[in-house]
Amino acid sequence: MPALDSDPDVGTEVAWSSPQGLHITSMFDRGAQLIQRGRAQDYQEAAVLMRQVVERSGAAPAQYNLGILYENGFGVPKNLAMAVQWYSKAAAQDVAEAHHALGSCYEFGKGVAINKVGISACNY
């Protein structure tokens, strides 16, 4: 994750900005808002924003959100194997929800073969 820079004028940390001028945190927040709206027309933009956040920062919460989008086919083609990949990346960074989602994938064979050992490994 890019380092945060200190802004001496404000005395707070300022998130790294993307080339488009949006802060990574602003991009993430906008994407999360779009997902929470639950409207089909918002999911595609949310997916684009979450992917940009991951590409620029490797943020685990954005990886988890991409897993949700792929698992459900929201804004992207439904792809359970891709969902498992995103959940795995987020779980490797200790996102509890990603551990749970990954365990569910192993338990029910969503994108992976059913694997009770995999469930244990996910702290499900």
GUFI-10727 format. One record per residue (C-alpha): residue number from 1; y, z, x; residue in three letters. Coordinates in steps of 0.2 Angstrom, whole numbers, plus 5000, padded with zeros to 4 digits. Layout:
NUM:Y:Z:X:ALA
...
//
This chain:
1:5000:5000:5000:MET
2:5017:4996:5007:PRO
3:5027:5010:5013:ALA
4:5041:5017:5002:LEU
5:5058:5016:5010:ASP
6:5070:5030:5009:SER
7:5087:5026:5001:ASP
8:5100:5037:5010:PRO
9:5113:5033:4996:ASP
10:5102:5040:4982:VAL
11:5092:5052:4992:GLY
12:5076:5046:4984:THR
13:5062:5034:4989:GLU
14:5063:5016:4983:VAL
15:5048:5005:4980:ALA
16:5045:4989:4990:TRP
17:5052:4974:4981:SER
18:5043:4958:4977:SER
19:5051:4941:4982:PRO
20:5056:4939:4964:GLN
21:5066:4955:4965:GLY
22:5055:4966:4954:LEU
23:5049:4982:4961:HIS
24:5030:4984:4962:ILE
25:5032:5000:4951:THR
26:5042:4990:4938:SER
27:5029:4976:4938:MET
28:5015:4988:4936:PHE
29:5025:4998:4922:ASP
30:5029:4981:4913:ARG
31:5011:4976:4914:GLY
32:5004:4993:4907:ALA
33:5017:4992:4893:GLN
34:5010:4974:4888:LEU
35:4992:4980:4889:ILE
36:4997:4996:4878:GLN
37:5005:4984:4865:ARG
38:4988:4977:4861:GLY
39:4994:4960:4856:ARG
40:4985:4945:4862:ALA
41:5001:4935:4867:GLN
42:5005:4950:4880:ASP
43:4989:4951:4889:TYR
44:4991:4935:4899:GLN
45:5007:4941:4906:GLU
46:5000:4958:4909:ALA
47:4986:4950:4919:ALA
48:4998:4940:4930:VAL
49:5008:4956:4933:LEU
50:4993:4967:4938:MET
51:4986:4953:4949:ARG
52:5003:4952:4958:GLN
53:5004:4971:4960:VAL
54:4986:4971:4968:VAL
55:4991:4957:4979:GLU
56:5006:4965:4986:ARG
57:5001:4983:4986:SER
58:4982:4985:4983:GLY
59:4986:4998:4969:ALA
60:4970:5005:4962:ALA
61:4977:5008:4945:PRO
62:4981:4989:4944:ALA
63:4964:4985:4950:GLN
64:4957:4996:4936:TYR
65:4968:4988:4923:ASN
66:4962:4971:4929:LEU
67:4944:4977:4926:GLY
68:4949:4982:4908:ILE
69:4956:4964:4905:LEU
70:4941:4955:4912:TYR
71:4929:4966:4903:GLU
72:4937:4963:4886:ASN
73:4943:4945:4889:GLY
74:4961:4950:4887:PHE
75:4973:4937:4894:GLY
76:4959:4931:4906:VAL
77:4942:4923:4902:PRO
78:4929:4937:4898:LYS
79:4920:4940:4915:ASN
80:4909:4956:4916:LEU
81:4905:4953:4934:ALA
82:4923:4951:4939:MET
83:4927:4967:4929:ALA
84:4914:4976:4939:VAL
85:4922:4970:4955:GLN
86:4939:4977:4950:TRP
87:4932:4993:4943:TYR
88:4922:4995:4960:SER
89:4938:4992:4970:LYS
90:4948:5005:4960:ALA
91:4933:5018:4960:ALA
92:4933:5016:4979:ALA
93:4951:5023:4979:GLN
94:4945:5037:4968:ASP
95:4952:5032:4951:VAL
96:4942:5043:4939:ALA
97:4943:5031:4924:GLU
98:4936:5017:4936:ALA
99:4921:5028:4940:HIS
100:4918:5030:4922:HIS
101:4920:5012:4917:ALA
102:4909:5007:4932:LEU
103:4895:5020:4927:GLY
104:4896:5012:4909:SER
105:4893:4995:4916:CYS
106:4878:5001:4926:TYR
107:4871:5011:4911:GLU
108:4873:4996:4899:PHE
109:4870:4981:4911:GLY
110:4888:4974:4908:LYS
111:4890:4962:4923:GLY
112:4876:4971:4933:VAL
113:4858:4975:4930:ALA
114:4855:4991:4922:ILE
115:4853:5004:4936:ASN
116:4852:5022:4933:LYS
117:4854:5025:4952:VAL
118:4871:5016:4950:GLY
119:4876:5027:4937:ILE
120:4874:5043:4948:SER
121:4883:5034:4962:ALA
122:4898:5032:4950:CYS
123:4899:5050:4945:ASN
124:4897:5045:4927:TYR
//
